[in-house]
């Protein structure tokens, strides 16, 4: 694998990290000082539990408030985590050496750990827009989505050095199933209201954008392991992941942030 290309990737990561950082800081500034509506949007996270009603002598469902979710800050955090990940693999010599060595094996563990955290934060934020406020549900959505991304890491580890025709697609399939689960919960909340004409525009925009943008990541992986065209070079797929990360996360983050301003 070309060492010169890996060195170029280091600079590319620095540039992309800077773009994530600028957007994250701008978003944080808007959410905390400029746009009051975003700062005021703090969904109440609750906990459901059963209690024994001494009057009816039966177990009944109850709910208590836990905390207010600082929505705008967490949307900014979605981008800032990505910026931090780019910095970690680009600036310190030790982690950059690990990153470079892993690329030669066809692995980037940093990518999957970052995706596991950042995309899971985003799916939780989207879930709250659709009315999922229960802490247990949000925790499960976070963990299942993180697991989906970690299956991506297992896919790379399992197939490192494997010939194109002998790829083990098991982790890809199981990860895809895990990735569907949070959306089943979200769509159940979304379609709980039969009046689809009253669903706000940003709801459809978020669902459509997330579906299209984040499906490009598994497509990129398929092209990598199928060795289609330029994707025969693992570094081309790595560069594509970096571009997709910036474009998809930027569009979705701004869409979700301004979605918080809607009624």
Buried (B, 14 or more C-beta within 10 A) or exposed (E): EEEEBBEEBBEBBBEBBEBBBEBBBBBBEBBBEEBEEBBEBBBEBBEEEEEEEEEEEEEEEEEEEEEEBBBBBBBBBBBBBBBBBBBBBBEEEEBBEBBBEBBBEBBBBBBBBBBBBBBBBBBBBBBBBBEBBBEEBBEBBBBBBBBBBBBBBBBBBBBEEEEEEEBEBEBBEBBBEBBEBBBEBBEEBBEEEEEEEEBEEBBEBBBEBBEEBBEBBBEBBBBBBEBEEEBEBBBBBBBBBBEBBBEBBBBBBBBBBBBBBEE
